[in-house]
């Protein structure tokens, strides 16, 4: 959510800057359009890079979380297997004691 807000703020700032530039520009229209076009391409390039960086970060975080959850699953499975084994041993011990009686 923070990255989305950051990207939105950047886009809004770029738009506001361009608008103010047009309103107060002392240059001719042709030059203003060229400058706005250049700034627009630069902003698009920056936003694309930030988007890719964000996607890479999200992918890394997801992979880390998946690894963490796999470890937790394996721990729980080992613990469950251990409990089952101890339960079976206790059952066998009870059967031996009952057969002796």
ABEGO torsion letter per residue (X at the ends): XAAAAAAAAAAAAAAAAAAAAAAABABBAAAAAAAAAAAAAAAAAAAAAAAAAAAAAAAAAAAAAAAAAAAAAAAAAAAAAAAAAAAAAAAAAAAAAAAAX
